[in-house]
Amino acid sequence: MESNNTIWIIIRRMRIPFLVIIITFSISILGLTLIPGMDDQGRPYHMSFFDAFYFVSYMASTIGFGEAPYTFTYPQRMWVSACIYLTVIGWFYGIGSIVALVQDKRLAREIDVARFRSKIRDLHEPFTIILGYNNITHRIIDWLNDEGIRVVVVDRDEEKISALELENFIPEVPALSGDVTHPETLKAAGIHKKNCQAVVALFEDDMKNTKIALLCKLLNKRVKLVIKSTTKTQSEHLKNLGVRYIEDPFRFVSHRIYLALTAPSLWLLEMWIFGHILKIREREELPRGKYIICGYGRMGHALERALKKAGVPYSYIDIRSNEYKETKDSAVFGDAEDYKALIEAGVKEAAAIIAATKDDLINLTILATAKKLNKEIYTIGRENTLDDITIFKSARVNRVYILEQILAEFTYLFIARPLAYRFVRLLHTREEEWGHRVVERMHEVLGENPLHFEITIDEEHAYALSRELKKGASIQLGTLRRSRENWEKHNPILFLLCKWDESRVELIPSDDIDVELGMKLLVAANEESREDFEYIVNNYYELEYVLNGKA
């Protein structure tokens, strides 16, 4: 159907130019065949249809090979003189129409759509559809590409799609400009295909995200949805639609602050999953005492819930960034009235202040003003975008929460590292004592900078081990920790999570658990021990050695 659209546009735009050329050629050819000429012997001669067509073809295109097949008579030359103007004008009109057609935006659009659909048809690997192209999704695409996960992007803005195409992502990222709330656009992006694994919608408009979620569920019930929601009501709607993963950046920040205050080891494990070293730096320790929340919007309410749950005293200043800028005619916080508001909120006695408005400049100036009034106060800032993270770093804010960065990290984790995502979610159900033991154990075995990876026990990812299990061998997890150099010693490896199916997941599984086909493991290791582990599960000789000590 999409190729037919292109053909019909061409036919509709070119039908009149084609008719003009056909009519002018027909008249010219007819006249040449009817007007008598003379051959080289002086005998009367009538041009054949082919000779007339041949002559008119090079005459009309102004190539001009001369008179053929014989020298023309004066009546023929008079007719040709008239036909020259007639056919050349018709020919130029046709060429002009072709040039206009090439520049036609609708035709270019149809060609782009046809090319995009062709790429989607040829896409046989699992892929994720990302709706909207911005700072957040650009970072997600980067990370997913590094993992070899194919991505398809749709955005209404043609300029953004052009910018994406200039990025030259490898592998290629098929992109289309279109209305992401329209079913036909989602179908064109391949949502109905079996290898479409997930759809990501992180727009600021909660209603738009909900509409997209509903459409996606109707078009493909199996597809995973990553949908942004910043209100409790909207989140409930999404849950009722069966959306499994709802992203609320304010809830993420709220959880992190709660963990940092009440369970720093759990906080550290979560941050380590996202690339933090396995150590809490001195400047990252949140102080105890009174907190001041500046900005009482959605993030302010989420922070309030976290501080209440942690039993931390707090006060707040209800700063609405838009109203503030209109009233003050400025985005700089710090006049006499602002000083008074901070002092009344208890800034001089407070342990920490959180600037949580929607405006980065207001947040920065709030923290700078608070520092003038209380040099010892701990500063926490909300940064809304990834455009320039150096500003907050230069301001020496103690802790910065970049909402776009957090959204990108959690989205990437959910799509590319599902076991790591599950591990983070399960952390919130554990006690600080448990987290402390895990951190201590990881320090003892792996040090402060381990990496983590995921593996499925199947022939694709663990060939030798899978073949051995199919033969009926009984192998325990602890066996896979043995060294390739000395089977009586263990590599620095820890199993953080073991998953059999959705209903059976175990954190920090014991070494005596039997390895099973289809089992999925989240593993902490260093570069060398990861390489050893992959050799052991994929190579018969290495596996035989760690099983029996036989080289």
N, C-alpha and C positions, 0 to 999 in steps of 0.2 A: 504493500500500500504506500509506504514512504517513497519508493522509487517512482511510483505512478504519479505522485504529487509533483515531483521534479519534471517529469515528462510533460504533464498537462500544462504546467506553467510555461514551459518552452513552446509548446504547441500554441497555446493561447496568445502569447506575446509575439510569436513569429508568423502567425497565419496570414496577416495582411501583407507583411514584407514578402513572404513566399508567393502570395497571389500576384503581387505587383511584378515580381521578377518573372513568374511563369507567363503572365499576360504579355509583358513587353517582349520576352523571348519568343512567344508564340506568334505575335504580330510580325516581328522582324523575320522569323523563319518562314512564315507563310508568304510574305511579300517576296522574299528571295527565291522561293520555289516557283512562284507564279510569273515573275517578271522574266522574260526571255533574255538570254545572254548569247555569247558567241564563243565557240571553242577556238583552238589554235589554228584550225583549218578554215575558219570563217563560216562555219556552219552554225545554224541556230542550236541553242543548247539551254536546257532547263536544269537548274541545280537540283541535285537529289536532296532529300530531307537531311541525310547525314552531313553532306557538305555544307548545307545551310546552317545546321546546328553547330558544326565545328567552327565555321566562320564567325557566327554570332557570339559564340562562347569566348573567343579571344578578342573579338572586337569590344564586347561589353565590358570585359575586365581590363581594357586598355593595354593589353599586351601588344597586339598589332603585328601579326606575321605577314601582312600583305594580302593582296587579292588572290583568292583560290576558288576552284582549281584553275580557272583561266582569268585573264584580264577582264575586268567588268566593262560593260557597256555604259553609256551615259545614263540610261534609265535605272540601271542597277546602282550606279554611283549616287544618283539622286536619292534613291530609296535608302541606301546605306547611310548617307549623310543625315537623313531624318532619324534613322534607327540609332545612330551613335548617341544623339542627345537623349533619345527615349530610353535606351537600355542602360546607359551609364548612370542616368539619374535614378533609374530603378535599382541598379546594382548598388550604388552608394547609399540609397535609402535602406536597403537590406543590411549593408555593413553597419550603418549607424544603429539600426535596430539590434543587431547582434551585440555591439558595444554596450548599448543601453541595457540589454538583457544580462550581460556579464556583470554589470554594476547593480543589478536589481537586488535589493536587500532580501526580498522574500525568497527569490531563487537561491541566493547564497545561504539563507537560513535553511531551506529545504535540503540543500546539498550537505550542509553541516549535520543536520539531523540524520540524513541517510548514512553519512560516514560514521556518525556516532553509533547508530543502530548496528551497522556492520561490525564495529569493534566489539559491541556487547554480544553479538551472535558468536563471534570468534573467541569470546572469553570463557574458557572452560575450567579455570581454576576457581576456588572459592574466593568471593570478593565481598567488599563492604561498600554500601552506597552512603556517601556523605552529602547531606543537603546543606548548602551554604558554604561559601569559601571566604574565610577570614583568618585572623591570627591563630585562633584556636585550631581550626580544622587544618590549616597549613602545617602546624606542628604535628598534629595527629597523622597526617598523610606522610610526613617525613619519617616518623617512627614506624608506621605500618609498612612503608616501603623497605625500611631497613630489615624488617622481619620477613620480607618476601610476600606480604599479604597485599593482594590487588585491591585497588580502590577505584570507585567511580564517583564523580562529583557532579552535582547539579546546583546551579545558582541562577537566579533571575537576571543578575547583572552581567551583561555581555563583556564589560570591561574586566570584571574579575575573572571570567573564564579565559579571556585573552591573556591576562597576567599569569594564570595557572599554566597555560600552554607554554609560556615563555620560560617556565621553571625547568622544563626538560627533566621531569621526574623519570627515574629508571627503577622498575619497569614503568611504562607509559601509564598515565592516569587519564582515561577517557573522560571528557568533560562536555557538558551541555548546558546552554542557557535556557531556562524555562521556568514556568510556575511550578514550584515544588509542592503546591497544594492541589495540583491537578492530577487526576488518576492516570491520564495518558502520558504525562511526563514521567511518573514513577514507573509505568510499564516500559517506556522507552529506556529507562535506566536499568531495566532487567530485574525488577523486584519479583517478578513471577518465576524467575529461573531457579532451578533447584540448587545451584551453587551460590545463590545470593544468601550470605550468612547473616548480615546485619544491616540496619539502617540507622544512621546517626542524624539527629535533629537537635541542634543546640541554639536555636534562635532565642532572642530576648523576649519575644511575644509568646507567652504561655499558651494562649488560645490557638495560635498557629501551630505550635508543637503538638497540641492535643489533636487538632484536625489531621495533622500528618500521621500521628500514631493510629488514629481510627482508620484512615485510608490504607495504611500499610497492613494493618491487621485484616482488613477485608480482602486485600489483594494477595496476601501471603501469610497464612496463620502461623507458619513455622519460623518465620524470620525473627531474629532477635532485634529488639528495638532499644536504642540508647536515646532517651528523650530528656531534655532539660525541663525542670519545673522549679519555680522559686516560691510557690505558695502551697500550703497544706491542702487547700481545697482542690487545686489543680492536680496535686500528686494523688489524691484519692480518686479523681476521675481516671487518671492514667492506670492506677491499680485495677480499677473496675474494668478497664479495657484489656487487662491481661498483660500490661507492659511490665517486663521483668526488671528492667534497670532504669531507674529514674534518677537523674543527676540534679542535685540541688547544691550549688557551690557554697551556699551559706551554711547548709547542714554539714558539709565536709569541714569547713573552717570551725564550726561549733564543736564537732566531735574532736578535732585535733586539739583545740584549746582545753577541752574537758580532759582528754587523756594526758596532755602535758601537765595539767594541774594535779591530777589524781593518780595517774598511772604512767609515769615517764618511761618505763621500760616498754610498755605497749606502744606508746607514742613513737619510741625509737624504732621498734620493729616495723611499724607502718611506714615511717619515713625511710628506713633502710630499703624497703621494697621499691621505693621511688628513687633510689640512688644516693641517699644519705649514708655517710659512714656510720658504722655501728658504735657510735660514741656520742654522748650528749656534750656539746661544747658548753663552756661556762656561760657564754652570752645567751644560750638557748634555754637556760633554766628559768622558768617563770617564777616570779617572786610571790610570796603569800602576802595578803593584805588587801586593802581596798582597790577596786578597779573602777575606772571611769570609762563609760562607753559614749563616744561622740558620734551621733548619727543613730537615729532610732527607727530606721526603716526595716527592711526584711533581714538584713544582716544583723542589725542591732538587736532585733527580737531573738534571732538565733543565738547570739552571744549571751543574751540575758538568760536564756534557758540553760546554757552550758554553765554559766557562773552560779546560777541557783542550784543546779544539780551537784556542782562541786562544793557548795557551801561557802562560796566566796562572797564577801560583801561588795556591793557595787552601787554606783549612781550613774545617771545618764543625762546627756544633754541632747535634746531633740533637735538636731540640725538636719534640715532638708536642703540638700545642695542647690536645687533649682530655686527654691524660695529664698535661700540665703543670698544667692547671686543677684536675684531681682531686687531684694530689699537693700542690700549693701552696695549694689552696682559694682561688685568685685568678687573675685574668687579667692581672695587672700583673707585668711582668718587671723585676727590679732589686733583689733582696735580695742578701745577702752571697754566697750560693752562685752566683747569676747573675753577679755581678761577677767572681768567681773563674773561672767558665767562659769569660767573654769574655777575660779576661787570659791564661788558658792557651791560648786560640785565637789570641792574638797581636794583640788589638785595638789596642794602643798603637803597634804598628808598621805596622798594616794601612793600605792606601790606601783601601779601600772595604769596606762591610758591606752585606749584602743580608738583609733580614728577609722570610722567605718562608713563614711559617706560615699556617694557615687562619683565624687569629683576628686581626682588625685591631688590637685593643687591645694584644695581645701584640707585634705587629709595631711599633707606635708606641713602646711602652715599651722594646723592644730597641734601637731607633735612638736614643732619648733617652739611654739608659744608655751606649751606645757613645760618644755625643757628650761625655758627662761624662768618659770615660776618654781620649778622643782628639778634641780640638776640631777637628782638621783632617780627620778621616775623612769620606769621601764616603758619603752614605747613600742606599740604594735600598730602597724599600718596596713590598710587595705589598698592594694593597687589593682585597678580594674582591668588594665590591658597589658599586653606584652610589648607594646610599641617601644618603650624605652625604660627598661628595668634599671638602668644605671642611675637614674635620678634618685630613687629611694636608697640605693646603695650609697650614693654620695652623701645623702642626708644622715647616714649612720643611724638609721632606725634599727632598733634591736631585733625586731622580727617583722617580716613582710609576708602578707598572704596575697599572692597574685591570683585572682579568680580565674583568669583565662588559663593560666598554667595548671591550676588544680583540675579544671574541667578537662583539659587535654590529657593530663596524666591518668585520671580515672577512666576516661574513655578508652585510651590506648590499652590500659591494663585489662579492662573488661573484654575487649576484642582479641588482643594478641596474647595475653597472659592470664587466662581464666583461673588457673590454680592460684596464682599470686593474688588475684582479685578476691578469690574465696578466702584466702589466708587473711587478708586485711579485714574482711567482713567478720570472720570468726574471732579475730583479736578483740573485737568490741564486746565479746561475750565472756572474756577471761578476766581473771583478777591480776593485779599488779604483781603479786608474789609469783604467779606462774610466768609472767613475762620476764621478771627478773631472773628466774632460773634459766629460761631459754637464752637470754642475752649472755648470761655468764657461761653457759655451755658453748655458745657460739664463739665467745671470746677465747675460751680454752682451746677449742678445736681449730678455729679458723682465723682468729685475730679480729681486727677492727674493720677490715675492708673486704669481706667476702662477696661473691656474686651469687646470683640464684638463677636457676634454669628449670624448665619443665620437660618432662619426657613421658610418652605413652609407651607402655610395654606392648609393642606389636612389631611385625616384621619390618615395617618401614623405618622405625626408630631404634629398635633393639633386636636386630635380626638373629644373632646367635642365641640370645637369651630366649626369644620367642620360640625358636625351633626346639630348644632344649625343653621348654615347658610343655610343648605339644607332645613330646615323647613321654611325658609323665613325670619328669624330674621334679623334686621338691627343693626349692631354693628360697632361702630367707633373705630379707632385706640386708641384714648385717653382712651377708656374703658379698654383696655388691660394693661394700665399703673397703674390701681387702685391696692390698697394694699389688700392682703387677710385678714389682721387684721382689717383694717378700710377702707371700700369701698369709703369713702369720701376723703381719702388721696391718693396720688400717690406714687408709687415705684420710686426709682432712675433709670429710663429707658428713653432712647431717641431712636427714630427711625431715622436711618441715611439715609436709602434708601428703597424705595418701588418699586417693579417691577411687572407689570402686564404681559407684554410680551416684546419682543425685542425692539419694537418701543415705548413703554410707560414705562418710568423709571423716578422716581422723587426723588431728593435729599431732605433730611430733610422734609418729608411729614408732613402735619398738622394733629392735633389730630382728626379733624372732617371728615377725609377721611373714607369712608365706607370700612370695611374689606370684601374681596371677596375670594371665593374659588380659589385656585391656585395662589393667591398672594404670592410673596416672599419678606421677610423683612430682612434687615440688622439692627441689634439691638445693641446698646451700653448699658451696664449694669454692675453691680458688681455681685459677686457670689450669694449673697442672693437674689437680685432682679431677676436674671436670673432663679433661682430655683422657685421663686414665679410665674414668667411669665409662665414657663413650666407647673406648677400645674394648673394654671388658664385655659390654652388653652386645657388641656387634661382631666381635672376632671370636671364632671358635677356640683358637689356641689360648687366647688370653682368658676366656671364660673357663676353659678346662683347668688352667693353672690355678685360678682363685678358688675353684670348686674342690680340687683334689691335690693341689700342690705339685702337679705333674707338668713339666715343661713340654 
